[in-house]
């Protein structure tokens, strides 16, 4: 595989949450800290990324809030656990951005729309989207990255997703640890 980019401290890493960092529930949502389960190798990967990328942010659609299945306070507790675990593992997440609206509402903040990225750049003016990587596991993640001119990394063991996202994916790995190992080999 040919390396398509060489991230440095000038680069920003945008990460989706469910299915990339933690185990995704099919037709359900992570509603409590106890339901948040890390995917193997993710915390090690975040420690590696801390030394490579200048900024690391999470951008996550969380319509479970919009559906009334959980509150924003519930979501904040989940994210507090996430950040605590990352800090204990000596990794880094600069900030978590989430979109709680329903898909049907077509909020500018909900991926594939770019509102969360625009807020991130307002919070961290050094962010340059052309020097950013979007790591996600869905079509909307890849559209989000493409709209902003980012490099896109698809995390999925399912080659059907790769075909579906043809033209949107710069790199494809089965999990975040494979991507971290790939970056280390530069």
Buried (B, 14 or more C-beta within 10 A) or exposed (E): EEEEBEBEEEBBBBBBBBBBBBEBBEEEBBBEBEBBEBBEBBBBBBBBBBEBBBBBBBBBBBBBBBEEEBEEEBBEBBBEBBBEBBEEBEBBBBBBBBBBBBEEEEBEBBBBBBBBBBBBBEEBEEBBBEBBBBBBBBBBBBBBBBBBEBBBBBBBEEEEBBEBBEEBBBBBBEBBBBBBBBBEEE
